[in-house]
Amino acid sequence: MYYMYVLKGHMQRQLYIGSTNDLRRRLDEHAHAKSPYTSKANDWQLVYYEAYKNREDARERERMLKTFGSATATSRNASRVQ
């Protein structure tokens, strides 16, 4: 089984989107600062996940959500400039 997951950092108000074939192991890595991005804080919590039968589907969903998040952030920043 493969997973796409979303973590939320409460102090930074940030989201982390990832994928893995072992969700428990990956969450443990995030909790023990073994991931460069999430090592900056220790308050990450799993807020959502989806299970897939193959790696490609999980990675595609991860990319889709990351692209959507970037587009939303860019849109918000552009509206502030105008």
C-alpha positions as CSV (number, residue, x, y, z in Angstrom):
1,M,0.0,0.0,0.0
2,Y,1.2,3.6,-0.7
3,Y,0.0,6.7,0.9
4,M,-0.3,10.4,0.2
5,Y,-0.5,12.4,3.4
6,V,-0.8,15.9,4.8
7,L,0.8,17.2,8.0
8,K,0.0,20.5,9.6
9,G,2.4,22.5,11.7
10,H,0.3,24.5,14.3
11,M,3.0,27.0,15.2
12,Q,4.0,27.8,11.7
13,R,0.6,27.4,10.2
14,Q,2.1,25.4,7.4
15,L,1.2,22.2,5.5
16,Y,3.5,19.5,4.5
17,I,2.4,17.1,1.7
18,G,4.2,13.9,1.1
19,S,3.9,10.3,0.0
20,T,5.3,7.0,1.3
21,N,4.9,3.2,1.3
22,D,5.1,3.1,5.1
23,L,3.0,5.8,6.8
24,R,3.9,4.9,10.4
25,R,7.6,4.9,9.7
26,R,7.4,8.2,7.8
27,L,5.4,9.9,10.6
28,D,8.0,8.7,13.1
29,E,10.8,10.2,10.9
30,H,8.9,13.5,10.9
31,A,8.4,13.4,14.7
32,H,12.2,12.8,15.2
33,A,13.4,15.5,12.9
34,K,14.7,13.1,10.2
35,S,13.2,15.2,7.4
36,P,14.9,18.4,6.4
37,Y,11.7,20.4,5.9
38,T,9.8,19.3,9.0
39,S,12.8,19.2,11.3
40,K,12.4,23.0,11.8
41,A,9.5,22.3,14.1
42,N,8.2,19.5,16.3
43,D,4.5,20.1,16.3
44,W,3.5,18.4,13.0
45,Q,0.3,16.4,13.1
46,L,-1.3,14.1,10.5
47,V,-4.5,15.8,9.3
48,Y,-5.3,13.7,6.2
49,Y,-4.2,10.7,4.2
50,E,-5.2,8.7,1.2
51,A,-4.2,5.0,0.4
52,Y,-3.3,3.8,-3.1
53,K,-2.4,0.4,-4.5
54,N,0.6,1.7,-6.5
55,R,3.3,4.3,-6.0
56,E,2.6,6.3,-9.1
57,D,-1.0,7.1,-8.1
58,A,0.1,8.3,-4.6
59,R,2.9,10.4,-6.1
60,E,0.5,11.9,-8.7
61,R,-1.9,12.9,-6.0
62,E,1.0,14.4,-4.0
63,R,2.1,16.5,-7.0
64,M,-1.5,17.6,-7.7
65,L,-2.0,18.9,-4.2
66,K,1.4,20.6,-4.2
67,T,0.6,22.3,-7.5
68,F,-2.8,23.4,-6.2
69,G,-1.2,24.8,-3.0
70,S,1.4,26.7,-5.0
71,A,-1.2,28.2,-7.3
72,T,-3.3,29.2,-4.3
73,A,-0.3,30.9,-2.6
74,T,0.7,32.6,-5.8
75,S,-2.9,33.9,-6.2
76,R,-3.0,35.2,-2.7
77,N,0.3,37.0,-3.1
78,A,-0.7,38.5,-6.4
79,S,-3.9,39.9,-4.9
80,R,-1.9,41.6,-2.2
81,V,0.3,43.4,-4.7
82,Q,-2.5,44.8,-6.7
